[in-house]
Amino acid sequence: MRLLRRFPGGWIVPVSVSAALVAALAISPALGGPGLFGKKKVTKTIRKKTNATQVVSPGAKSVAPGGERILVRLELPRAGSYVVRSTFSLVRLTQGVVTCRLRIVGFATDTATSFAESAASTEDEESVALETGARTDRPTEAQLACSSALIGTSIRYAEITALKVPKLTVVRR
């Protein structure tokens, strides 16, 4: 502020920028109409290009020992870019490691290993969240699958949410 008081020419730049901004705000509705950047236009564009689908499995599903078991599926009926998430509670009654995978079949996978370092008490419960994204070139499905070496493992309150987005950039590091 002191600089602007000492040099009267110091006001030229801020005043010019303000005038340009006011002119741009005044001209944009005249050229593009009142809905050029209006709330209705933005909402319509988001609705048209974004689609979310969710499947919820509220009960308990047993994870059989010996191999991977698909517990929840969600169809992805069209090719496109998807971000897929899954949350669930993992419950075990005996000691052992549990591995769960969320996959967009044929395209991407996220894996979580639970109870790796803990000894089982009467009942252990752990909340798990997985997420992955991919650009698919054909219809596919999202799957939540788990495996355990021991009896007594189940998942509760599982859900998979797929968000179809206009564009997805996956950065691998």
C-alpha positions in Angstrom: 0.0 0.0 0.0 2.9 2.3 0.8 4.3 1.8 -2.7 0.9 2.8 -4.3 0.8 6.1 -2.2 4.4 7.1 -3.2 4.0 6.5 -6.9 0.7 7.6 -8.4 1.4 5.5 -11.5 1.4 2.4 -9.2 -2.4 2.3 -9.4 -2.5 1.7 -13.2 -1.9 -2.0 -13.1 -4.5 -2.9 -10.3 -7.1 -0.6 -11.9 -6.5 -2.1 -15.4 -6.8 -5.6 -14.1 -10.1 -4.8 -12.2 -11.5 -3.1 -15.3 -10.7 -6.1 -17.5 -12.3 -8.4 -15.0 -15.5 -6.3 -14.8 -15.6 -6.1 -18.7 -15.2 -9.9 -19.0 -18.0 -10.5 -16.5 -20.3 -8.1 -18.3 -19.5 -9.4 -21.8 -19.8 -13.2 -21.1 -23.6 -13.3 -20.6 -24.0 -11.1 -23.7 -22.0 -13.5 -25.9 -23.1 -16.8 -24.4 -26.5 -15.9 -23.0 -27.4 -15.9 -19.3 -26.7 -19.6 -18.9 -23.2 -19.6 -20.3 -21.7 -20.6 -16.9 -24.9 -20.9 -15.0 -25.6 -23.5 -12.3 -28.1 -25.2 -14.5 -25.6 -25.7 -17.3 -22.9 -27.1 -15.0 -25.3 -29.4 -13.2 -26.6 -30.8 -16.5 -23.1 -31.4 -17.9 -22.1 -33.2 -14.7 -25.2 -35.4 -14.7 -24.7 -36.3 -18.4 -21.1 -37.3 -18.0 -21.0 -38.8 -14.6 -22.8 -42.0 -13.4 -22.6 -43.8 -10.1 -23.8 -47.3 -9.3 -23.7 -49.1 -6.0 -24.4 -52.6 -4.7 -24.8 -53.2 -1.0 -24.6 -56.5 0.7 -25.7 -55.9 4.3 -25.5 -59.4 5.7 -22.4 -61.5 6.6 -20.7 -63.6 3.9 -18.3 -66.4 4.8 -14.8 -66.5 3.4 -14.2 -70.2 2.7 -10.7 -71.5 3.4 -8.4 -72.8 0.6 -9.1 -70.4 -2.3 -10.3 -67.0 -3.3 -14.1 -66.5 -3.1 -16.0 -63.8 -5.0 -18.3 -62.2 -2.4 -19.8 -59.2 -4.1 -20.2 -58.3 -7.8 -21.2 -55.1 -9.6 -21.8 -55.1 -13.4 -20.1 -52.3 -15.4 -22.3 -52.5 -18.5 -20.5 -50.0 -20.8 -16.9 -49.3 -21.8 -15.5 -46.2 -20.2 -13.5 -44.8 -17.3 -14.4 -46.0 -13.8 -13.3 -45.3 -10.3 -14.4 -48.3 -8.1 -14.4 -48.4 -4.3 -15.3 -51.0 -1.8 -15.8 -50.8 2.0 -16.6 -53.7 4.4 -16.0 -55.1 7.8 -13.8 -58.1 8.0 -14.5 -60.5 11.0 -12.4 -63.5 12.0 -12.8 -65.9 14.9 -9.4 -67.7 14.5 -5.8 -66.5 13.9 -4.7 -66.1 10.4 -4.1 -63.7 7.5 -7.0 -62.6 5.3 -6.4 -61.2 1.8 -9.1 -59.3 -0.1 -9.1 -57.9 -3.7 -11.2 -55.4 -5.4 -10.8 -55.7 -9.2 -12.2 -54.3 -12.4 -12.0 -57.7 -14.2 -9.3 -57.6 -16.8 -8.1 -54.1 -16.1 -7.1 -53.2 -12.5 -6.8 -54.6 -8.9 -6.3 -53.3 -5.4 -5.3 -55.7 -2.6 -5.4 -55.6 1.2 -4.0 -58.0 3.7 -5.6 -57.9 7.1 -4.7 -59.4 10.5 -1.2 -60.0 9.4 0.5 -59.4 12.8 -2.3 -59.8 15.3 -3.3 -62.8 17.4 -7.0 -63.6 17.3 -9.1 -62.9 20.4 -12.7 -64.0 20.8 -13.6 -62.0 17.7 -11.5 -59.5 15.7 -13.1 -57.0 13.4 -11.3 -54.7 11.0 -12.7 -52.1 8.6 -11.3 -52.3 5.1 -11.5 -49.8 2.2 -10.2 -50.6 -1.3 -10.2 -48.4 -4.4 -9.0 -48.8 -8.0 -9.6 -47.1 -11.4 -9.3 -48.0 -15.0 -10.4 -47.2 -18.5 -12.2 -50.2 -19.9 -12.7 -51.0 -23.6 -15.6 -53.4 -23.1 -18.3 -54.2 -20.5 -16.9 -55.9 -17.5 -17.6 -56.2 -13.7 -16.2 -55.1 -10.4 -15.6 -57.9 -7.9 -14.7 -58.1 -4.2 -13.0 -61.4 -3.5 -11.3 -62.7 -0.3 -9.3 -65.6 0.7 -8.2 -67.0 4.1 -6.3 -70.1 5.2 -8.6 -70.8 8.2 -12.3 -71.3 8.9 -14.2 -68.6 10.7 -13.7 -65.5 8.5 -16.5 -63.4 7.1 -17.2 -60.0 5.7 -20.1 -57.8 6.8 -21.7 -54.7 5.3 -19.9 -54.9 2.0 -20.5 -52.4 -0.7 -19.0 -51.6 -4.1 -19.5 -48.2 -5.7 -18.6 -47.6 -9.3 -18.3 -44.0 -10.5 -18.2 -43.6 -14.3 -16.3 -40.5 -15.1 -15.6 -38.6 -18.4 -11.9 -39.0 -18.2 -9.5 -40.9 -15.9 -5.7 -40.5 -15.7 -3.9 -43.3 -13.9 -0.4 -42.5 -12.7 1.7 -45.5 -11.8 4.8 -45.0 -9.7 
